[in-house]
């Protein structure tokens, strides 16, 4: 359960102000159909994080535990630094008419936006650290939904009140602590 709760919290925090959260806001404002948007986010996240979790679990099969500790520690510390760099949604990303409807457009846009994103990388690292594939993927998916579904439903009312910079700083501290723990905590 620790893997689930940590994965949920980390991704929910990391997603605040992320480009996919901005994408959720743009899609909600443009289409004004929250159910297909939220469902598209859910399916895209399950597929993307499912693949990322599998990579994280696979990595543990050929890297020794000591090397894995150092790689994970360095990766979490790098994530802490990355959290301090705000994401932006490129202008024109939401232009044009949806070819695949609201659900299909959301699914494709979210899947592609998550490729190489902080939360996808975090999913790989968490799956490698906890060796609990299903709990990590369930947690990271829930974290994405916690961060993105309210944006779809409530739009910019939330984004005006949430201090994104503070959320990024808290996320950076959490990643830094996890990195230091991975490197310096006694091996179990």
C-alpha positions as CSV (number, residue, x, y, z in Angstrom):
1,X,0.0,0.0,0.0
2,X,3.0,2.3,0.6
3,X,3.7,2.1,-3.2
4,X,0.1,3.1,-4.0
5,X,0.0,6.1,-1.5
6,X,3.4,7.4,-2.4
7,X,2.7,7.1,-6.1
8,X,-0.6,8.8,-5.8
9,X,0.8,11.7,-3.8
10,X,3.9,12.2,-5.9
11,X,2.0,12.3,-9.2
12,X,-0.8,14.4,-8.0
13,X,1.7,17.0,-6.8
14,X,4.0,16.7,-9.8
15,X,1.0,17.2,-12.2
16,X,0.1,20.6,-10.7
17,X,0.9,23.1,-13.4
18,X,2.2,20.4,-15.7
19,X,1.5,20.6,-19.5
20,X,-1.0,17.9,-19.3
21,X,-3.0,19.8,-16.7
22,X,-2.9,22.8,-18.9
23,X,-4.0,20.5,-21.8
24,X,-7.0,19.4,-19.6
25,X,-7.9,23.0,-19.1
26,X,-7.7,23.8,-22.8
27,X,-9.8,20.8,-23.8
28,X,-12.4,21.6,-21.1
29,X,-12.6,25.2,-22.3
30,X,-12.8,24.2,-26.0
31,X,-15.2,21.2,-25.9
32,X,-17.2,21.8,-22.8
33,X,-17.9,18.0,-22.5
34,X,-16.3,16.9,-19.3
35,X,-17.2,13.2,-19.3
36,X,-15.4,12.2,-22.6
37,X,-12.4,14.4,-21.6
38,X,-12.1,12.7,-18.2
39,X,-12.5,9.3,-19.7
40,X,-9.9,10.1,-22.3
41,X,-7.5,11.2,-19.6
42,X,-8.1,8.0,-17.7
43,X,-7.6,5.6,-20.6
44,X,-4.5,7.5,-21.9
45,X,-3.0,7.5,-18.4
46,X,-3.7,3.8,-17.8
47,X,-2.0,2.9,-21.1
48,X,0.9,5.3,-20.7
49,X,1.6,4.6,-17.0
50,X,1.1,0.9,-17.6
51,X,3.9,0.9,-20.1
52,X,6.1,3.1,-17.9
53,X,5.5,0.8,-14.9
54,X,6.4,-2.2,-17.0
55,X,9.7,-0.5,-18.0
56,X,10.4,0.2,-14.3
57,X,9.7,-3.3,-13.3
58,X,11.8,-4.7,-16.2
59,X,14.8,-2.5,-15.2
60,X,15.0,-4.2,-11.8
61,X,15.6,-7.6,-13.5
62,X,19.0,-6.7,-15.0
63,X,20.4,-4.0,-12.7
64,X,21.9,-5.0,-9.3
65,X,20.3,-3.6,-6.1
66,X,23.3,-1.3,-5.3
67,X,23.5,0.2,-8.8
68,X,19.7,0.6,-8.8
69,X,19.8,2.5,-5.5
70,X,22.3,5.0,-7.0
71,X,20.3,5.3,-10.3
72,X,17.0,5.8,-8.5
73,X,18.5,8.3,-6.0
74,X,20.1,10.3,-8.8
75,X,16.9,10.1,-10.9
76,X,14.7,11.4,-8.0
77,X,17.1,14.2,-7.3
78,X,17.0,15.1,-11.0
79,X,13.2,15.1,-10.8
80,X,13.4,17.5,-7.9
81,X,15.3,19.9,-10.1
82,X,12.9,19.3,-13.0
83,X,10.0,20.2,-10.8
84,X,11.3,23.7,-10.4
85,X,11.0,24.3,-14.2
86,X,7.4,25.2,-15.1
87,X,5.7,23.6,-18.0
88,X,4.0,25.5,-20.8
89,X,1.5,24.4,-23.4
90,X,2.6,25.3,-26.9
91,X,0.3,27.8,-28.6
92,X,-1.7,26.1,-31.3
93,X,-1.8,22.7,-29.7
94,X,-5.5,22.8,-29.5
95,X,-6.2,24.3,-32.9
96,X,-8.4,22.6,-35.5
97,X,-11.4,20.4,-35.3
98,X,-11.2,17.1,-33.5
99,X,-10.9,14.2,-36.0
100,X,-11.7,11.5,-33.4
101,X,-14.3,13.3,-31.3
102,X,-13.7,14.7,-27.9
103,X,-12.8,11.3,-26.3
104,X,-10.4,10.3,-29.1
105,X,-8.8,13.7,-29.2
106,X,-8.2,13.7,-25.5
107,X,-6.9,10.2,-25.5
108,X,-4.3,10.8,-28.2
109,X,-3.3,14.3,-26.9
110,X,-2.8,13.0,-23.3
111,X,-1.0,9.9,-24.4
112,X,1.4,11.9,-26.5
113,X,1.8,14.7,-23.9
114,X,2.7,12.2,-21.2
115,X,5.6,10.7,-23.3
116,X,8.8,11.7,-21.5
117,X,6.8,13.8,-19.0
118,X,7.7,14.1,-15.4
119,X,4.9,11.9,-14.3
120,X,5.8,9.1,-16.8
121,X,9.4,9.2,-15.6
122,X,8.2,9.2,-12.0
123,X,6.1,6.1,-12.8
124,X,9.2,4.3,-14.2
125,X,11.2,5.2,-11.1
126,X,8.5,4.3,-8.6
127,X,7.9,0.9,-10.3
128,X,11.6,0.2,-10.1
129,X,11.9,1.4,-6.5
130,X,8.8,-0.4,-5.1
131,X,8.7,-3.5,-7.3
132,X,4.9,-3.3,-7.1
133,X,3.8,-2.7,-10.6
134,X,0.0,-2.7,-10.1
135,X,0.1,-0.6,-7.0
136,X,2.4,2.0,-8.6
137,X,0.3,2.2,-11.9
138,X,-2.9,2.4,-9.9
139,X,-1.4,5.1,-7.7
140,X,0.1,7.2,-10.5
141,X,-3.2,6.9,-12.5
142,X,-5.2,8.1,-9.4
143,X,-2.7,10.9,-8.9
144,X,-3.3,12.0,-12.5
145,X,-7.0,11.9,-12.1
146,X,-6.9,13.8,-8.8
147,X,-4.9,16.6,-10.5
148,X,-6.7,16.7,-13.9
149,X,-10.4,15.8,-13.4
150,X,-11.1,18.8,-11.2
151,X,-9.5,21.0,-13.8
152,X,-11.9,19.6,-16.4
153,X,-14.9,20.1,-14.1
154,X,-14.0,23.4,-12.6
155,X,-11.7,25.0,-15.1
156,X,-9.8,28.1,-14.4
157,X,-11.5,28.7,-11.0
158,X,-9.0,26.3,-9.5
159,X,-6.0,27.4,-11.4
160,X,-6.4,31.0,-10.2
161,X,-6.5,29.9,-6.6
162,X,-3.8,27.2,-6.4
163,X,-0.3,28.6,-6.0
164,X,1.4,26.4,-8.6
165,X,4.9,27.6,-7.6
166,X,4.4,26.4,-4.0
167,X,3.1,23.0,-5.3
168,X,6.2,22.7,-7.5
169,X,8.5,23.5,-4.5
170,X,6.7,20.9,-2.3
171,X,7.0,18.3,-5.1
172,X,10.7,19.1,-5.5
173,X,11.4,18.6,-1.8
174,X,9.5,15.3,-1.8
175,X,11.6,14.1,-4.8
176,X,14.8,15.3,-3.2
177,X,14.0,13.4,0.0
178,X,13.1,10.2,-1.9
179,X,16.4,10.5,-3.8
180,X,18.4,10.9,-0.7
181,X,16.6,8.1,1.0
182,X,17.2,5.8,-2.0
183,X,20.9,6.6,-1.9
184,X,21.6,6.7,1.9
185,X,18.9,4.5,3.5
186,X,20.1,1.1,4.5
187,X,19.3,-1.6,2.0
188,X,16.5,-4.0,3.0
